[in-house]
Amino acid sequence: MPTVTTDAIALSNVLAELALRQLPCGGWAALASSSQPAIEPTCYAALALGSAPVGDIERARDFLLRTQNPNGSWPVVPGDDQEGGWVTSLAVISLRDLVPAIPARLQGFHWLLNCSGKESNWFWKWKFRTADRHVRFNPDKYGWPWFPDTVSWVVPTAFAILVLKQIPCSCGGLERIPIRVDCGIQMLFDRACPGGGWNSGNGIVYGCPMAPHVDDTAIALLALNDRGQHPVVQSAVQYLERVAPTLTAPWSLAWSILALAAHRRPIASLHDSLSALSNLSSTEDTGTLALACLALDYNRALSAFGVTI
């Protein structure tokens, strides 16, 4: 008789709870106590339940297709953000390998290709080089914003890089993707914290080196999984390896597992720590619950994110 491990039991329990939280519309709310669907938790849940025997993945994907904006983007909350937001990257990832979603994904790719941080504009380049010197970064190296017409940030840039790397060929108006992806990667290198890792935006502000954040660092490392030899990446991995064993928050622990696994670092003890967390299934935040599922099944999760190890 095969042995049922603690990790397998934990994953089964969390997947079952995640499936129970699916709303009649097919999406998921940010909190277990809410009935308002949101795109971010829906995307994480759809990724987690992609090949699970529970939940209605088809209804989840239909929900994502219905909520796409006419311009190819996705709103953070259905009916809001008509110009789109950073969750567009997550939605495109969640619809991967779904043939009926190809037109929607192509629209999403085009929107991402045409969306960039405000510092990419000539006026803002001039501003950041002359009048506004409080933050230290090169405005020629820009990524993606949380919302259009704002400056680049680490997390939306990392997710956009992950998405655009999934395109098998640069054709059909997508020829600029390799250059755009490289620009985003250079932005991440430029804005790393001097001590290793990333915070939400810049490594130095008012002349002071900023402390890294675990979540931002882990998500950036996922996007840079093929740049493991770069000194900035190596420094970030070392930072995350030092900090991860001290984590108790499931959200941060889950992202750390995915990032370190992507860089082929040992994660067995972190995996055990996540599965051993008490009351993991009763986590109020649905995005955290779904992310825990992804980390407990990290090989499949990394494949869904387009990361090969």
Stockholm file with secondary structure:
# STOCKHOLM 1.0

chainA/1-309         MPTVTTDAIALSNVLAELALRQLPCGGWAALASSSQPAIEPTCYAALALGSAPVGDIERARDFLLRTQNPNGSWPVVPGDDQEGGWVTSLAVISLRDLVPAIPARLQGFHWLLNCSGKESNWFWKWKFRTADRHVRFNPDKYGWPWFPDTVSWVVPTAFAILVLKQIPCSCGGLERIPIRVDCGIQMLFDRACPGGGWNSGNGIVYGCPMAPHVDDTAIALLALNDRGQHPVVQSAVQYLERVAPTLTAPWSLAWSILALAAHRRPIASLHDSLSALSNLSSTEDTGTLALACLALDYNRALSAFGVTI
#=GR chainA/1-309 SS CCCCCHHHHHHHHHHHHHHHTCCTTSCEESBTTCCCEEHHHHHHHHHHTTTCSSSCHHHHHHHHHHTCCTTSCCCSSTTSCTTCCTHHHHHHHHTTTCGGGHHHHHHHHHHHHHCCCGGGSHHHHHHHHTTCCSBCCCTTSCCCCSSTTSCCCHHHHHHHHHHHTTCSCCCTTCTTHHHHHHHHHHHHHHTCCTTSSCCSSCSEETTEECCCCHHHHHHHHHHTTTCTTSHHHHHHHHHHHHHGGGCCCHHHHHHHHHHHHHTTCCCHHHHHHHHTCTTGGGCSBHHHHHHHHHHHTHHHHHHHTTCCC
#=GC SS_cons         CCCCCHHHHHHHHHHHHHHHTCCTTSCEESBTTCCCEEHHHHHHHHHHTTTCSSSCHHHHHHHHHHTCCTTSCCCSSTTSCTTCCTHHHHHHHHTTTCGGGHHHHHHHHHHHHHCCCGGGSHHHHHHHHTTCCSBCCCTTSCCCCSSTTSCCCHHHHHHHHHHHTTCSCCCTTCTTHHHHHHHHHHHHHHTCCTTSSCCSSCSEETTEECCCCHHHHHHHHHHTTTCTTSHHHHHHHHHHHHHGGGCCCHHHHHHHHHHHHHTTCCCHHHHHHHHTCTTGGGCSBHHHHHHHHHHHTHHHHHHHTTCCC
//
